[in-house]
Structures are given as structure tokens and as C-alpha cells.
Amino acid sequence: MNGSRKTFDRPTTPGPHLEAMEARLALRIAGRLNQRTEALPHDISERLRVARLRALDRARELRKLTTTPAHQVQGGAVLVMAGPPSWWLRLASLAPLALLLAGLLLIQRSYLNQQIHAAAEIDEAILTDDLPPQAYSDPGFAEFLKSPRSVE
């Protein structure tokens, strides 16, 4: 090699430019290695050829593993799912939504029951009090019902 060295800074986001640079670098390295192999003895060149074939096989298998559908989970582990999800998994994924809807319906029902109970208390107080009928038409009567009463 000549005296100059080139360093490659790897950008944080991979893109087509980075892949092209990596491919050019790989071709340059392979070309230099191929130039030097002609001067090697036969047994060493055969061992290198077998090592290259093994490396290619490993690279192919790694590419197959990276193209299979994988879901990232917490901690950096990879969960590989082969085939479509089962109906149990689909049902389990709908369970949180069903629980949320059931909770909202229970909250709404409880709020409605509280309103009905408050209206029933007001009606009970009106019906059990000894008031003349003219008191019900008085504009201050609604304020009287809303005001807190002291228990005597």
C-alpha cells in the first residue's frame, strides 16, 4: 500500500451513499487480496478459497435472518415470529381494547346512577317537606334547594 491512509467516518443514518462507499471499499480490498494470492503456495491459496466460501455462506445466512420478520423488544433482544399470527394472539391483542371499553361503560353507568340518586334526594326532600304550593313557584326556591342545609 502507498503511504497515505484514508479513514472513513460512519454517518449516524445509513443511506445509499454509505452503502456505495462500503461496496467500493470492499471491491478495493478484494482486488488487493486477489493480486497478492498469485504469489502464495497452492495449499495456502486453497485454504483461503475455502475460508472465503465459508464467509460467503455465513453472510448469506445472516442476510436471510435479517430479512425474516422480526419485532424488537425491550433490552435489544429480537423475537422472530415465523408465519402469520395465530387467532389466539389476535384475540389477546383485542383484550386490552375490550377492557378499556368495559371500564368506560362502567364509569358512565356509575356517573348516571349518581345523577339519578341526587335527583331522587331532591325529589324526596320536596315531597316530604310541608311547603305551600306557592313556594314551588318562588324564584328563590331553586337556590334554597341548592344551598346546603344544616341538620337540626
Secondary structure, DSSP 8 states (H G I E B T S, - for coil): --S--------SS--HHHHHHHHHHHHHHHHHHHHHHTTS-HHHHHHHHHHHHHHHHHHHHHHHHHHS-EEE-TTS-EEE--SS--HHHHHHHHHHHHHHHHHHHHHHHHHHHHHHHHHHHHHHHHHHS---HHHHT-TTHHHHHHS-----
